[in-house]
Amino acid sequence: MGLDIRLPLGLIFLIIGGIMAGYGVFTRGSAMYASSQGINLNLVWGLVMLAFGLIMFIAARKKS
């Protein structure tokens, strides 16, 4: 019996990454991205978090 943190960690990153990526999609082209040289950081990091969450979730499901 071991504590496998990959499943809850994957779910948290999937949820938060989805929220961030969705916000980035809906605010695309907004003036608030002028300070980041026009890079939509919400979308970029949301997709990174989604990918990490998916990897953790799949790894936890394969172990079970």
N, C-alpha and C positions, 0 to 999 in steps of 0.2 A: 504494500500500500504506500503510494507516494503521492505527493502533491504535484499535480501537473498544472502549471499556471498558464500554459500556452492557450488553452481554450478561452478562459475569461479575458486574457490579454488580447487575443485575436479578435474577440467580439467587441471589446472596447475600441480597438483601433479601427475596426470595420465601421462601427457606428460614427465615431468622431471624424474619421476620414471621409465618410460619405456626406456628413453634414458640411465639412469644410469644402469638399469638392463641389457640392451642390451650390453652396454660397458663391464659390468662385465662378461657376458657370453663369449664375444669375446676375453677377456684378461685372461680367466681362466688359471691358471697354470703359469702365468707370474712371473718374478723375482721381480716385483715391490710390490708384496704382502708379501715379506720376512719381511719387517719391521712391518707388522701387524700380525706376527706369522702365516702366510700362510692363513689368513682369507680373503676371497674376499669381502671386505667392499662395493665395488661398487654394487655387486650383492645383498648383504644382505640389504643394505639401499635402493637400487632401488626397491626391492620387498616390503619393508616396506612402501615406498612412494606410490607405486602402490596400495597397500591394503588400505591405508588411503584415497587416491584419489578416489578409487572405493566406499568406504563407504560414503564419502561426496557427490559424484555424485548421488548415489542411494538415499540418504536421500533428496537431492534437488529435484530429479525427483518424489519421492513419495509425497512430499509436494504440488507440482504443480497440 
